[in-house]
């Protein structure tokens, strides 16, 4: 059997300070994170041909077909450029 290989760009995300934030009001933080994922993050991943491999509470592992697509996903919307911007939504 021939082995099939593919190149991919892997993005790993995490919300900075999530444990501290969840400690103050876990239900509210989870609700805001779900809205952020469904309204912003997941559509951007889809636009750039990404695939969520695994979700971890406040983070995710996402596979992209190319480094270019992965990079564009982070530049698509200013709010999605980094954990600092996402963190600011929860403050």
C-alpha positions as CSV (number, residue, x, y, z in Angstrom):
1,X,0.0,0.0,0.0
2,X,1.4,3.4,-1.0
3,X,1.6,6.0,1.7
4,X,-0.2,9.3,0.8
5,X,1.2,12.5,2.2
6,X,0.0,16.0,2.1
7,X,1.3,19.4,3.2
8,X,-0.7,21.5,5.5
9,X,-0.5,24.5,7.7
10,X,-1.6,24.0,11.3
11,X,-3.0,26.8,13.4
12,X,-3.3,26.4,17.1
13,X,-5.4,29.0,19.0
14,X,-6.0,29.7,22.7
15,X,-7.8,32.4,24.5
16,X,-5.3,34.1,26.8
17,X,-6.6,34.4,30.4
18,X,-9.6,32.1,29.8
19,X,-9.3,30.3,33.2
20,X,-9.3,33.6,35.0
21,X,-12.2,34.9,33.0
22,X,-14.2,31.7,33.4
23,X,-13.6,31.9,37.1
24,X,-15.5,35.1,37.3
25,X,-18.5,34.2,35.2
26,X,-18.2,30.9,33.3
27,X,-21.7,30.9,31.8
28,X,-21.3,34.3,30.3
29,X,-17.8,33.7,29.0
30,X,-18.8,30.3,27.4
31,X,-21.8,32.0,25.7
32,X,-19.7,34.8,24.3
33,X,-17.1,32.3,23.1
34,X,-19.8,30.3,21.3
35,X,-21.1,33.4,19.6
36,X,-17.6,34.5,18.6
37,X,-16.9,31.1,17.1
38,X,-20.2,30.8,15.2
39,X,-20.4,34.4,13.9
40,X,-16.7,35.1,13.3
41,X,-14.1,32.4,13.6
42,X,-15.9,29.5,11.9
43,X,-16.9,31.5,8.9
44,X,-13.4,32.8,8.4
45,X,-12.0,29.3,8.7
46,X,-14.5,28.1,6.1
47,X,-13.8,31.0,3.7
48,X,-10.1,30.0,3.7
49,X,-10.6,26.3,3.3
50,X,-9.7,25.4,6.8
51,X,-10.8,22.4,8.8
52,X,-11.2,22.3,12.6
53,X,-9.4,19.2,13.7
54,X,-10.1,19.6,17.4
55,X,-11.7,22.0,19.8
56,X,-10.4,22.4,23.3
57,X,-12.6,24.5,25.6
58,X,-11.1,27.8,24.8
59,X,-8.9,26.8,21.9
60,X,-8.8,24.9,18.6
61,X,-6.5,23.1,16.2
62,X,-7.2,24.1,12.6
63,X,-5.7,22.6,9.4
64,X,-5.4,24.7,6.3
65,X,-4.4,23.5,2.8
66,X,-1.7,26.1,2.6
67,X,0.3,28.6,4.6
68,X,-1.2,31.4,2.5
69,X,-4.8,30.4,3.5
70,X,-3.8,30.1,7.1
71,X,-2.2,33.6,7.0
72,X,-5.2,35.1,5.3
73,X,-7.6,33.7,7.9
74,X,-5.8,35.7,10.5
75,X,-5.9,38.9,8.5
76,X,-9.5,38.6,7.3
77,X,-10.9,40.5,10.1
78,X,-9.1,42.7,12.7
79,X,-10.9,41.1,15.6
80,X,-9.5,37.6,14.6
81,X,-5.8,38.7,14.3
82,X,-4.7,37.3,17.7
83,X,-5.6,36.2,21.1
84,X,-5.2,39.7,22.5
85,X,-8.0,41.0,20.3
86,X,-10.2,38.0,21.2
87,X,-9.3,38.5,24.9
88,X,-10.4,42.1,24.6
89,X,-13.9,41.0,23.8
90,X,-14.2,39.2,27.1
91,X,-12.8,42.0,29.3
